Amino acid sequence: MRSGSCSGPCPSRRARWRYASDVLQQPVPLPADDASLADLTLDELALRWADAAARTPITAEAMTGADRKAQELGTPSERLMEHAGSAVAAAARALVAFNGREGRPVLILAGPGNNGGDGFVAARRLAEWGVPCVVALVSGERRPGTKDAARNWDRLEGIVGVTRMHAPVARDVALLGQGIGKAAIVVDALLGTGVRGLLREPVRAAVEVIRAARQAGVPVLAVDTPTAVDLTSGDPSDPVVRADLTVTFHRPKTGLRTKMGRSLAGRILVAPIGIPPEADRG
């Protein structure tokens, strides 16, 4: 596997020595507040977020409940998305470096929901770090369908290093696949949960572009779960994304612990996003 052979945290000896005191002796900042993220390797990110990875796995439904409860307790949804997208950006930059593909643009295929919103935040953070991005909104609608995703889509306008485009139909999505081998990596920010039955256009076409990218040797990073892999069961729909690296949030997910889920997710990082412990209760 291009992103490393481990499916969980497997830090090198150098990384363990470098970060043992920082990680074990002082609180780890949440991703949007962590000034060091742009410089960390995949192994170092795994160490930095080891506490989140060690938590008990939860289902997609439980995660939705924890997210909603966190907002009721006063954590803004926009802030949760900022942490999630910042974590994705750090993992994306590290994956690019791991594969020696610096200097190429990152292609982010984003759906109209909050999974796409995480991708928009990631694009903004990557641009701040000097990593160019092409961001495609894969949706029949001209704007994302959630408030936070729409806000972060708008924030990308005019940012140096970010190319925004709208891909409302399969034909437009297919054009993104031309010369896909020149991309640094592809970020799958299409759907954050599994779907029942066949994928519909234009998301289906976007999944085919991602599959073609991987066949061309371009690493794939999935946001929360590879598109069409159910976070609760691990069952795939058709077609499905096979990722080299998946960044999921807050806690491990039961679906990514199954044999099928693990095989499609690749290496898994679990990033904290600021959901308080009390939001996990009831």
C-alpha positions, 0 to 999 in steps of 0.5 A, a space after each residue: 500500500 502506497 501510504 504505508 502498511 499499517 492500518 492503525 498507528 505504527 510510528 517509527 522509532 524516531 517519531 516515538 522519541 520525538 513526540 513521546 514527551 509532547 504527547 504524553 505530558 501535555 494536552 494535544 491541541 485540537 487540529 484547527 489550533 495545532 500550529 505544528 500539523 503542517 510539519 507532521 508525518 503520518 506516523 507523527 499524526 497517529 501519535 498526536 491523535 493516539 488518544 482518539 484512536 484508543 477510544 471505543 468504536 461507535 456507529 454512525 448513528 451514535 456519532 451523529 448523536 454525539 455531534 448533535 449533543 456537542 452542539 447543544 452543549 455549546 460547541 458550534 458546528 462550524 468549529 467542529 467542521 474547522 477541526 475536521 477539515 484541518 485534520 484532513 489537510 494535515 493528513 493530505 499534506 503528509 500523504 503527499 510527502 510520504 509518496 514524494 508527490 510534492 509540487 502537484 495539485 491535490 484534487 478534492 472531490 466534494 459532495 454537497 453535505 458536511 463531508 464536502 464541507 470538511 473538504 472545503 476547509 481542508 483546501 483552505 488550510 492546504 492553500 495556506 501551507 502552499 499546497 495547490 488544490 483543485 476543488 470540485 463541488 460534485 452536485 446537481 445543485 449550484 451550492 452545498 446543501 448545508 449551512 456550514 458547507 456553503 459557508 466554507 465553499 464561499 470562503 474558497 473564492 479568490 484564495 491563491 492556490 485554490 481552483 474551484 469548479 462545479 461539476 453538476 453532471 457526470 460529463 463534467 466530472 469525467 473531465 476531471 479524470 483527464 490527466 488524473 495521474 498528474 494529481 498529488 493525491 485525490 481526496 474523497 469528500 463525497 459522502 460521509 456515510 454509506 448509501 443503500 443501493 447503487 450510487 447516483 450521478 454525478 457522485 457515481 462518476 466521481 467515484 469512477 474518477 477516484 478509482 481511475 486515479 488509484 489505478 494510475 498510482 495516485 494515492 486516495 484519502 477518504 474523509 470519514 469513510 470511503 464513499 459507499 462504505 457504511 460507517 456502522 456495518 462496513 458494507 459497501 455499495 456499488 461502486 465503492 472507493 478503496 482508499 489508501 488512507 482514511 481520516 475519521 473523527 472523534 472515535 473509531 467507527 465500527 464499520 471501519 473495524 470490520 474486515 471489509 471496512 478495513 480493506 477499503 479504508 486503508 490506513 486509518 487515522 482518528 482525529 479529535 474534533 472537540 466533541 466533549 466527553 459528556 456529548 457521548 453520554 445519552 
